[in-house]
């Protein structure tokens, strides 16, 4: 059974449909990457999974249960966390305070999970008292992922995690995504650095005009000359 299964998803903002009959599956502990041109519906689909976009037709199931048009605060309790591209940290708070905010709905002892996040991101442990607004873009992305992981999700949604980062931090961010996945978390990622993202992906989808155009293994999409010329810059 797929961990995430979207079937015939059509929807968007207000009365305008941006997504049209989209299908996508993700198995437990899998990395799936969505690539495609600007305006293809990539981020809109991610938001639809998290309940931020109205789905008019079709359905989304997570872990065998229907989450179509479910409110984000409920989707989170089912085991899905979302890291948006922008405004994904509290810059005036310290690293540790940001992580604590990530555990806001937990009623149990979340301190062991914080230690696991520090083990995953040693740099955050070194700078736990530092205001996040004073950190580099790559470090802030670590904080954003760490905060989402405080809820111990089964699935992490990452929207353009390398946007605006230097080449050094782009490479490091992809390494960290792999490490998060190795901790048993499924990853659904929208990414502009398509070749690097597909290189770490189990599978990938190419969106265009709100529809599925291609899907294959990450390696298969990278090896497809038509996809490379049309969507990956040759």
Helices and strands as residue ranges (DSSP letters): E 4-13, E 16-26, E 31-36, H 42-49, E 54-62, E 65-66, H 72-78, E 80-83, H 95-102, H 111-120, H 122-126, G 132-134, H 137-149, E 155-159, H 167-182, E 186-190, H 194-200, E 203-208, E 211-217, H 218-223, H 225-231
